[in-house]
Structures are given as structure tokens and as C-alpha cells.
Amino acid sequence: MIDPYDRDKRGKAILLGSLVLLGFLILGGRLFQMQVLVWEEYLAQSDENRIRPERVVALRGQVFDRNGSVLADSRPTFSVSVIPYLVQRNDAVLDRLVALVDADRAVIDRRLAEGLGRPYEPHRVLYDIDIRIVSIVEEHSAELPGVLIESEPVRRYPQGTLAAHVLGYLGKISEEELLAARAAGGNLTPGARVGRTGVEKEYESYLSGKDGVRYVQEDARGRPLGTLRETSPVPGEDLWLTIDTGLQAFAESLITTYRVKGSLVEQAGAIVAMDPRTGDVLAMASCPSFDPNLFSVNVPVSVWDSLSQDPMHPLLNRTSQAAYPPGSTYKPITAALGIIDDHVRPDTRLLPCFGSYRLGRRSYGCWEDRGHGSLDFQRSMERSCDVYYYQIGQEMNLDHFAELSFTFGFGKPTGIDLPADRAGLVPTTKYMNERYGRNGWGPGYQLNHSIGQGEILSTPLQIARFFGAIGTGALVRPRLLLRVIDAEGNAKPGRPALRQEVSVAGRVITLLQEAVEGVVENERGTGGAARVPGIRVAGKTGTAENPHGVEHAWFVAYAPAENPTIVVACILEEAGHGGSEAAPIVGAFLRRFFQVKEGV
Amino acid sequence: MSYRSRLLGRNFDWILITALLGILAMAFFTLYSAGKTTGGEGVYHARQLIWTVIGLGALTTAVFLPYRTLDTLSIPLYGAMIVLLLYLLFAPGGGADRWIGFGPIALQPSEAAKIALVLILARVLADRKPEMSLLRWITVPLLLAAVPFLLVLKQPDLGTALVFGAILVPMLFWAGLPARVIVLAVSPVIGMLAASNLLTWILFLVVLFLLLVLSRASAVFLLLALGVNMLVGIAAPVLWNGLHDYQQNRILTFLDPSHDPLGAGYQIIQSAVAIGSGGFWGKGYLAGTQKGLSFLPEQHTDFIFSVVGEEFGFVGCSVLLLLYTVLLGRMLLIALRAQNRFASLMVIGFFSYLSFQVLINVGMTIGLVPVTGLPLPLVSYGGSSLSTTLFAVGAVLGVGLRRNQY
């Protein structure tokens, strides 16, 4: 039975209204009881006994090289913190602190000002203080309400500048990052340090661990009365990298000071060595470098400015974050396209080289002014004759050229586990039309592209990967993370090794392999300086034109030629010819890798 | 002034509007204060101001929407809500997420689902044929409410699920379901909880008795209802002792937060300390120390009332609750006066939704009700909640304007 809808609407409204009103009266009654009758009890609780959830910073994971040598760990430090709203009320406290520990009042005031936005959370004003100061402050804690000692692990890179670009560095979390992290449920504290570049940034989630919470009971002056309960922090996980410290240190020594025209000059350059079968990066060095320890505590502004504004860009990882014209190291692409298009065969001799090539009214020079004469395919690679490649370039379709470049990993990030992995540039017809207009570019541009100049840009890591693909027939994804060890000591796999067969006919790959082996091993090859006694080495020189000055010297090689276990790429900025400058460095690295004594 | 606009002015519920604006103003100042510590200055109140403007736009739109449009809209709206809730449950990323992101904005579909449920129930209940049996009549609305109820419960969001129940029951009552049937259906659940303490149990039985008398239940029915509830009350302790320790613990913390002062109870204790320490006049605007020390959890959303209590004291709490009482009272009056059955039911639906959320949220901050995660309507920070609530208020105002329209 249903009551008629309209019957006694008034009664129903009264019933509903009274129920809600009853609810409000109960709320009001409870509020009256709490806020009027027994409010002093609550006030006492809020004034005298405060339970403050305090974060316990988790120990950041360590970083090891592939043999277990420590690249990054943490050391304990102490800092003096203040609770801004407490010390603000009582100016004498800071005066007393300054007098006790002999600190600079101006520095404390400046750091305190940064913390005023969160007046109730401890804010660090003195970092990395001496244990003597710790005991002074603790002794006088009664005179210093709102001042406390916090202990905090600080990142340490025991080997200094070694592998600095791979490891990266830490930086103080910004206000925006902090808000974003808290909104996402993270438990970061102001002043926390997070990875800014390198592995520290890439694997922040492994390394950072999970902070714990300690419920500290405090009195009204901010003095801790005791810890009620603590959930322990979960330490970060340890990383084992593919880097080999010995090879890394040797690679750095090779490029940090090398001889240019006989004199010892500091120059910019980079070298990267990788296992072409797995993509394991064994050494990755960039010069000039920096000491990541500088960033583990607050960096003085002057130090940061001198590093970030240095015209030599020491913070830049030149192996993966800098793109250069690849020059003649790119010639195998042009060569492969010539063979695929059946424009050249192994025995094809194109027009002979007399030191330059004419196209229309312009003349395009070969690096060898005297000319190479008539060459076949193999000799053209060994001598790196530009004129031979101009002739292939003149006939080639730019988009086929770009397609083949993409196949060998150019024009896109390598996928290495580092931030800011640059893509470089591979020009396509579409790109050229957008950049220069539909009629703004002609066959002359093709000639430049055929010798790795013009628009083409690539990183040393891309070049290394490219030669790895020539040597093995497969393109790998470079990787740095070998494995992860969690807090309980269990090993987890690192970054999976990815390897993909190159979609180019085996016959073409074989011809390229023979050609680049000749570059090093044949008597008149340009890369003879990279020879290793007893090991067959294949490689290619490059001398990249530099509009700002002297050419960049390139050399890239893999070995042993018949079954490569290593590929090395090296660039020396503004050093001159690849064959005379870069090839000896790669040669020295290879001889060290294969443990062949120098000077044999 | 034309006759038409004068009529509009006379029928417009200025008292309701005043109460509404009063609440919004208190919300703004409280949010500014709450933001003083957690988010750096000016994040929450400024964003909420934008949402208020958007919400007032929704309110104005709702005022001028004809009943027929709302009536017609109810079906696609309800369908869309079910789809969104299903999406939330089965979307990649698991069911713990109550939000759907649209670019920079994240929306909570369960908020809009409340509106959709009110509209569809109003439509179904208004369209009643006299010859229907009680069972047939009640089946469709029960199913319509059960679907979102179960979907939201699965999220899991018990609070919002209960809101659906709190919308359904009064609307059924308004549409003609006898009170005694409702009392009988709901009472054993409440009785079970009340039986944990002798005092609350006796109080419960007294309230039940009064309700049954008020609803003019027959003597037989009255005795039956009381008897069943006595039995439940006696059986409860027996069942309780049959539970495992950890199960008992969970329920105890639910009922008494000081049982676990550092876990779930931490929020309620800190909130109660904040409100209680506010005293009669409060600690003063922007001067709340509990708030300032970040002791208050979720102090700009679910626990915003604690900030009101700490800084404005008993006076401030009373003013806010009084404003809500006026707002809700006027809504009830509009429902009573409306001639159109759909409109009247819709207003009752919105009335119930708002009443329930206010009671539960405030009750939670002062430790009367377990923590459920329901926002305080019109005050808690959150765009979805604010704009849907303002839309509902707008629809109610619209009914008030056209109360003589059938």
C-alpha cells in the first residue's frame, strides 16, 4: 500500500526537517561541550603536548661499477635547523646561537627568510657542521628554543670527478617540485635533495628509498620530549652500472689532456666505449668535467655560476647530450645506399678525384687537395675520398638516405638510460622544404650530406652504436644499469638489453665491414693509428667542418673485426684531422682494452 | 520594472541566497587561512575563487533550466555517470583512483553522480501510477540507486556510497513510502552499531519508539519493530565475541579513535584538539596553531571545519551551522510549496544530499562519526564538489521561482 503522494506533505516536511534539525542540535551540543565546557583541556593539549610527525630521511642507494667499485655513497652529516615561527618571536635566540657557534648572522638570516613560507617546519640554516658545534648546541638547548640539530646523510662520490657525467648530481628540491610530489602522495621534505642529471636523476625512484615517519612529542617551545613511534625508513636500492672504472679512468685520462700540434692543451672532447653485443656502456667520458661532490650540499652561487656559465660547458655530457656533424664517419651510410641502389659495386670506379668536384658553377673540395685519382669502392672508404661520395650523393634520393640513417639509429634518441638523450638530426625532403623553402635548396646540399656534413647532426653515442651495428649486423640500445640490489640484498635485473637486427641485406653489411676494416688495417688507410697488434680493428676517421674554427676530429672503431666485443667512438672538438688526432686515442684505448702493451 | 521581473524578484528566495553567500564567504576566508601552511600562500583560496565563479555560472544556468529539460536530461546524465564510474573501476591503474583527469583538471565523477541520481529518482518517482503494488513501485528506484552505490563502494568510497542511500530514502518517503516501512528497514543496521554501548542503545530504542509513534504506526507494527530491534541488540554482543581480534580492532578504531592514537585515530584526535582548543571565541583568524603546525590532516578539504573551529571558536561554528540550517530550511520550504511533483522530489533529493554531507562531515571532525572522506559542501576545497553543489542549489532556486507551475 502506498500513501497518496500529496497527502500530508506538510507532516512529512516537518518530520524530515526535525530529523535534520535534531542532527544539527547534536552537533551543536557536542561543539558546546568541546568548545565551552571542557575547552581548556583541549587547549592544554594543543599548547603543551604536541605530537609532530617528523620525517626520517631514507639512506640513498649506492652506485657501483660493474666490478663492485663504489662510485657513489653517502656520509652522515649534521645541520642546525630552526623552526621559523618560534625563533621569529624571540630574536635573542638567534643572537645566542651566533655567539655560541661563531656563525655569520647574515647567512642565517638569509636562509631563515627562505623558510618563512613554512613557519612551522624545521628549516636548515647551517649545513654540514662540525661535531664540536653539534655538542655545543645540544648542551645549550635550554637557551635555544626552536633550534634543533638534524642529522642527515649527504651524497658522496668517493672517486671525485670520475664518471661525473654518467652519475650526474643532486640538487635541492624546488618549491614547485615539492608541491607536485606532495600532491602525488610523496613524502619529501623541504630541502630534500633529488637527482638533477645522470643516473642520479634517471633512477631517482630506485635510489631515493622511502622516508620514514617519527612521531615526536614536543612541548610548546618546540623541544622534543620523546619519540612515540617510528616507522623506519626504507633505504634506497643499490645500482650496479655497466661502467668499468678502470676503463673509465683510462678514457678520461686520454681525452682530458691530449696533444694538439705537439703542445699540451686542455680541450673539449668525448669518448664512449660500448659492448656492441649487449649495449653495455663500459666507459663514457666527457671533457671538461666537474666534481659532483660540489652539489651534495648547498652549492655556493659563485661555484654554480662558474660551472653553468663556463663557455666550455663542463656540465654537458658530450657523448649523448651534444650533437655534432658526423663528417666522414657517416660515409658508410652513403656507401650502403650506393650499393643498395646499385649505383656502385665493389669494383666500380667513378670519376677520378683531382682534389675537387664540380657541380654546376660550384666546386666541392676533397679533404686531400692533391686528389686521390681513380679509386674503387674499397679504396674510396680507406682513403675517405670525398669526391667518390659526392658522386653517390648526387644520384641519391634524400628520403632513402634518411630512411637508411634511421635504420642505423640516427635522428632519434638512442634510448640510453640517461636524461636528455639527444636525437640529433637527419634531414628529409620535408625538413629541407620547411627549412629552406621548396626551391631554396639544390643538389649541392646533397653533396654535403653524402659526406656527413650539411644538416646532419649526431651524438658520439649514436656513432658508436652505428659502428656496432656494422660490426654485428644488429643495433643495440645502449644501457648503463646492469642490476639493482634492493634493501634486503636481492638482485633484480637492470635495464633489459635490447638488440635488433638491421634490416639491410647481409651482402651490404659484409661490404661495409670489409671497407671499414681496410681503413685501419690497410697500409694507406686513414685510420692506421688505431691498430692493435694481434687484433683486427675496423674503423673510420672523420673530420667535421666547424664554422667556428678548426675542424672536429672523429674516430670510431670496433674490434676484433671478425667478432666485435667493443666499439669506441671519440670526438675531439677543434682538434683537426680525425686520422691524426682522434685515431691514436681510440688506438690507445683499444690496446688497453685488449691488454696489449704500448710500444710493441 | 516590468510585472514579470517584479514577480521574479518576489518569488526569488533572497534568504536562501544570503545564507549561501554567507557560507561561501566563510569558506573563502577559511581556505585562505588553511593554505597559509600547506601550500605556500594563495593556492587553495585563489583556485577555489575561480571554481566559485564557475559554480555560480552553473547555479545561474540551473535556475533557468525548465523542469522538462532536467527531466529529460536525467536519463543520459545517469547513463553517463554509470559509464564513468565503470571506467574508474576498470581503467588501467586500478580502482583506487576516484579521479578522472581531463588535461589539467581532474574531476570526481562521484560528485556529479549524486546530481544524476537525484534527477533520475525524481523522474521515476514522479511518474507513479496509482494501481502499482508497493513492491513493483519500489523496485526500479532501488535498482537505480543500487548500481552507483555498489560501483562507488567498490572504489572503495563508503562515504559517497552512503550519500546515495541518504538521497534514496527521503525521496521514497516524500513520494509516499510509509515511514514505518522505512524505519523497519533501516533500524536494525543502526541498532547493531548502537548496541556497542548500553547508553547509546537505550537512546536508540527511545528515538525509534518516538519515530514509530510519530509515523502513526499501529500497535502491532510498533511492537514488532521494537521487538526485532531488541533481539538484534541482544544478539550483537554475542556476535561480537565471535569475531577475531583484528576484526574487533578495526571496528573499535572506527568507533573510538583514541583506540589507535597514531594510526587512523590521529586525524580525529588532532581535529578534536583543534576545535576544542578554539574555545568560545576562537584563537583568532590566521592564528590557529594546530592548523599552523600542520597537525591537521587534509585541512583544506575534509577537515576544513576544524580550521573554522580552531580560529573562530564556538561562535564561528554556530554561525556556519546556522547558515546551513537556514539554507536547508528554505530548501524544504520550496519543496513543500512546489506544485510540480518532479520538482518537489528533486528539491527533497538535493536537500537530503546536502543535509547528510554536512552532518557527516562536521560529525567526523568532532569525533561523532567515523572518518569517511566526505567533503563539507560549499566549504571544502574542491572544484567538482563545489560546482555540483552550486548547480543543485540553482535548480532548487529555479523551483522556487516557478512554484506555481504544474
Interface residues (C-beta under 8 A of the other chain):
Chain A: M1 I2 D3 P4 Y5 R7 K9 R10 K12 A13 L15 L16 G17 V20 L21 G23 F24 I26 L27 G28 R30 L31 F32 M34 Q35 V36 V38 W39 E40 E41 Y42 L43 Q45 S46 D47 R50 I51 R52 Y85 G117 R118 P119 Y120 E121 E175 L179 Y215 L228 R229
Chain B: T37 G39 G40 E41 V43 R128 P130 M132 L134 W137 P170 F173 W174 A175 G176 L177 P178 A179 L214 S215 L262 Y266 Q270 A272 V273 A274 I275 G276 S277 G278 G279 F280 T289 Q290 G292 L293 S294 F295 G309 G313 F314 C317 S318 L321 Y324 T325 L328 G329 L332 L333 A335 L336 R341 I348 F351 S352 S355 L359 V362 G363 I366 L368
